[in-house]
Amino acid sequence: MPGKHLPNTIALLLATAVPLASAASTDFNHCRSQLAEFAIAEGIPADLVNATVPDLQEQKRVVELDRKQPEFMQTFASYVDQRVSEQRVRRGRDLLARHGDFLDALQDRFGVPSRYLVAFWGLETNYGGYLGNMPTLDSLATLACDPRRADFFSTEFVNALRLLQRESLEPADMVGSWAGAMGHTQFMPSTYLQYAIDGDGDGRVNLWRSERDALASAANFLNGLGWTPGLRWGRQVTLADEFDYSAAGKERPATLAEWRDRGVSNLDGSPLPAAELPASLLLPSGHGGPAFLVYDNFDVVMRWNNSQSYALSVGLLADRLAGAPAGDYASSETDPVSIAELRRAQEALLAAGYDPGTPDGILGSRTRAALRDFQLAARLPADGYPDRATLNKLLQ
């Protein structure tokens, strides 16, 4: 494996790992040395560290992208329209047919229906159309040297080295997203190590080159995350005119029978089943947009990617692949809320005595709860969404 040797002092390391956060440094060269120490302390062979770490290059674009993820900048309608496009639906249906017998066998083994596996594949890499072109080790090292999530990415960097060794890869073989995710289904190194399996029977696991390895690994991962066989992700619903929007939110589950009594119906207006199945109501665009009831398997999708917009898109694409018609996700709120404006709103919530968490410009669960409390006090629709009326009232 190509690479230069580290200074001899690297051989004289402490037996215990250096604190991960200390690897975060504005001096990338210094941080790189600390990553080498951490990797060796974590059991990575010194010759592998010597052959890889000196060649690491800081990727400043990676940090810029880490600060600007699209789910925090787009409206829900725009997000879904881009990810559940007609072209993606047609291509996904073709792949369902092509891999039909193999996907059926995966469902029998892992309990995950084929439409979900193909939906994840479509969202992650457009069915392998774009696997990413960032050097994985460089990306992970860059993020490990950024203070925001140094511990997480330092660990992922070490796991990438383990993967390099286990699969007999070269650093140039490992390319992917700016965040270090790899292959058709964009597994992080830790996920690759734990859940990637041989799907094509060649005795190796390669998520870049083997579609079957990637699909089988996705099924294994979802099973490991707790997928419930026979349960769908959720459904789009309609709400009664006088619906109490404060009932929405992942932290406010109720049974389908209870939702029906509160004025929630199927999208076509028919009544929900009088079942004891627990579900939570999500209003990703506030009361002026679409509404969804989500079940336990939605939480599993969120464990793959902790974004409600992403998880809803997976479910909606899976439904389309199974033959559902195109949906309308338009909202009365057509302009996205900028990170800067949402941060000002969070600061205003804190000043008014509400707790949105640390002002970071991200619409997380604590910010939604704080907005909901403010809206109730201000006699606004209490949906926990920063619509223009709420922002105007809050920032006036």
N, C-alpha and C positions, 0 to 999 in steps of 0.2 A: 504494500500500500504506500503510495507516495506521501512525502511529507518530511519536514525538518524535525530535528530533535530539540526538545526543550533544554534549558540550561540544567546543568548537573544538580543544582540545588533542588530541583523538583523531586529528585529521588529521596530527599531528606524531608519527608512530609510527616505531619502529625498523624497519629493513628485514627483520630476521629475527624469527622467532616467539619469543615469550616462552616459557619452559619451561612445559609443560602443567601439571605438578604445582603450579606457583605459582598456578594459578587456584583451587586449593582453599583456601577461606578461610571462617572463621566469619562474616565480614561479607559478606553476599550482594551488597550494592551494590558493594563494592570488587571482589569476584570478577566481577561482571557487567562491569565496566569492563575487567578483564583478559581476559575472554572476547572482548570487542569487539576489543581489540588483537590477540589471537591470530587471530581470524577474518580481520581485514584483512591481517595478515601472511601468512596462508595463501591469500590471493588472493580473498577474498570482497569484492565491491564495497562501498565505504564507504556508498553510499546504501542498500543492502540492510541493512547492519549498523545504520545509523542508524534505519532504519524498524522494526527488530525488537527489538534488544537492550534498549533502554530500557523496553520493555513487559514484559520477562520478570518472572515472579513466582516466588519460592521456594515449592516444594511440599514442605513438611516431611513429609507423609505418604509421599512417595516414598522418603525415606531410611529411614523406619520399615519400609516394605515390602521394601526392599533388604536389611535385616537379618534378615528373617523369610520366607525362601522356602519353600514347602510341601514340596519334596523333602527338606528337611533336618529336617522335623518329623513326617512321617507314616510309618506302617509301609508297606512295599511293597504289601501286600494292599489297604490303604485307598487308596493312591495309584492303583493300577490300577483298582480297582472304580469309583472316581469318573470315570476317564477312558475306560474301556472299558465303558461302561454299555450295557444293552440298547437304550435309547432312541437312544444315539449310533450303535450298530451298525445299527439299522433305518434311521435317517436317512441314514447313510453309504451303505447299499446302494441307497437311493432315488436318491441323487445320482450314484452310479456308473452307474445306468441312464440318468439324465437326460443326463449328460455323456458317455455311452459313446463315441460316435464321436470327439468332440474329445479325450478322454483316450487313446483308441487311437492317434490321430495323434501325440499328445505322446510316447507310449511308442515309436513308430516313430522319432521324431526324437531323443529324449534317452535312451532306454533304461530309463526308470523306469516300472515298472508302475503302472497307475491306482490300485490299492488303496493304494499308499503315498502317493500325492499326496493322496488323499481322507483318509487317516489323519492326515497332518500337518495338513490343513485342520481336521479334527475336533478334534484336540488343541489347536491354536493358538487357534481362535475359535469352536469348536462350529459349524463350517460357516458362519461369518459371523454367528452369532447374537449375538456380543458382540465388537466390534472394539476395545473400550477407550474411555474417555472422558477420559483425561488429556491436557492440552495438551502435545504432543510437545516443543516447544522449551523450555517450562518444566521438564518432567521432566529433559531432558538437561542443561539448565543447572544444575539443582539437584544432579544427580549429579556434574557436572563440578566443582562447588564443594564436594564432599564428598571428603576426602582418600583414601578407600579405593581408588577407581578413577578418580581425576581425569583422568589422561592419556587413558584409553579414552573416557570420556564427553565430554571436551573435543573429541576428534577426531570423535566421532559428532555432537556439536552442530554443528560446522563442516560436516560432510557433510549434515546436515539443512538448513542454509542453502543448500548447493549444490542440493539436491533442490528446495527451495522455488523457486529461480531456474529450474532446468531445466524443471520441470513447470508453471511459471507458477501456483503455488499461493499461497494466502493462509495466514498462520499459523493461522487458525481451521480451515482444512481439515485440518491435521495433528494428528490425535488418535490415541491408541493406548494402549498399556500404560504402567504406571508407569515401565518401564525404557526407553521410547522406541521400542518395536517397533510396527509399523504395518501396517494392512490385514488382509485375510482370512488371510494366512499369516504375519503379524507379523514383517516384515522390519525389521531395524535400518537406519538411513539408509545406511550403507556398503554393506550387502547390496542394498538397493533400487537404489542408484546403479550397482552393478556387474552385477546379475543380473536385475533386473526388466525384462520385455519385454512387448510388445504381443501379447496372445493373442486379442483379439476383432476385430482388424483395423481399429480406428477411428483408427489413427495416433497414439494416445496411450497412456501407461501409467498406470493408476490402480488401485492394489491395494486401495483402499477400496470402489470402486463396481463393479468388473468382476471377476466370479468367474473368467472365462477368463484375464484378465491375471494373476490371482493363481496359478492352477493352472499356467499356462505358465511363470511366473517360478519357481515352486517346482521344476518339472522342470528348468529351466535351472540353478538353484542346485544341486540335487542332482547333476546331471551335472558341474558345475564342481567340486563337492566330491570327485568321484572315484567316483561310483556305478558298480558293475560290473553290466552287463546280464546277466540270466539267473541271478543269484545272490540267494538269499533273505537275510533279515536274520539268521536263526538258528532255533532250535527249542527247545521245552521238552523236558526229558529226565528220566529217573529214574536214580538212582545205586544201586549195590550196597550192601548193608548194611555192609560193611567198607571202604567207599570212603575213600581218603586225601584228606581235604578240603583239605589244604595244596596240592593241585594246582590249586585254583581261583584265578581272578584273570585280568584282562586281560593281564597280563604273563607268563602261563604258557601259551602256545598249544601245541596238539598237533594231529595230524591226526585225522580222524574214525576212522580205523582204530586209532590209538593209544588214543583215548578208549574205543572198543569193548573193546579188550583190558584196559582198566582198570576195566571194570564199568559203563560208561555205556550206557544203552539208550534207545530211543525212548519217548515217554510211554506208549504202549500195551504196552510190554514187549518189542517186537520189536527185533532187533539193528540197530544203526546200520550204514549202508553202509560197506564196507571201502574208503573213498576216502581220497585224500591231501589232501583239502581241510582247510586249517588252521582251527581253531576254538579259542575260549577258553571256559572254564566260569565262569559267574557264579552266585553264590548271594546274591541281593539281600537275603534275610532270614536268612542263615546256613544252617547244616546242617539246621535245623528247618523250612525253607521250600522253595519251588520252586527248581529248577535249570534253567539254560539254557545251551546251547551257542550262541555267537554268531560270525558270520563277518565278513568285511571290510566288508560293507555296514552292519553295526552301527556300525562306526567312522565311517562317513559320517554316519549319523544323529546320532552324538555330536558331529560337527562342526557340526551345525545347533544342537543344544542339548546342552551338556556335562553331562548328567545321565543316569546309567544307568537310573534309574527311568523317565524320560521316553522314552529310546530303546527300552527294553523295551515300554513302552506303545504306541509307534508300531508296533512289529512285531506285537504281539498284536492291536491294533485292525485292522491290515492283514489279518492272518490271519482274523479274524472277518468282515471285509467280504467275504473270498473264500469264506466258507462254513464255516470251522472252528467247532467247538462252543465254548461258554463254558468257560473254564478255572477251576481252583481254585488260588488263590495264597495260601491260608491258611498260617500259620506257627505254630509253637509259641510264638513271641515275639509277643504280642499288644499290648504296650504300646510306644509310640514312645520312643526315647531323646531326651531333651531336649538342646538345644545346650549348656546349662550342664553337664549330667552328662558329655557326651562331651568337653567341654573339660577337665573334671577328670580324665577317663581319659587324655587326651593328656598332661596334666601329669604324671600318675603314670607313664606310659610313659617320658617323658623322665627322670624321677627314677630309674627302674629301668634306664636305659641303652639304651632303644630310641629310634628316631627317627621320630616321627609327623609331623614338620614343626612349624610354628608352631601352638600350641594355638588353634584357632579354632572348635571345635564342629562341624566339617564332616568327614564320613566320606569322605575322599579316598583316593587310592591309597596314599599314604605311611602314612596312619593304618591302613589295612587291612593293609599289610605289617607294620607294627610290632605290631599286634594278633596277626597270625598267628604272628610270632616269639615273642611272649609266651605265646600259647596252647600252642605246641609245648613251650616250657620248662615250662609249668604242667601239661602232660599233659591239656589240654582239646582238644576238636575244633578243629583249626586252620583255621577257615574265614574268619578275618579280620573277623568280625562281632562287634559289642559286645553280645552277649547277656547275660542277667542273670547267668549263672554266671561269665562272663568279667569283668564289671564288679565283681561282688562280690569276686572273687579279687584283682583289680587295685587296688580301692579300700579293701580291708580294712585 
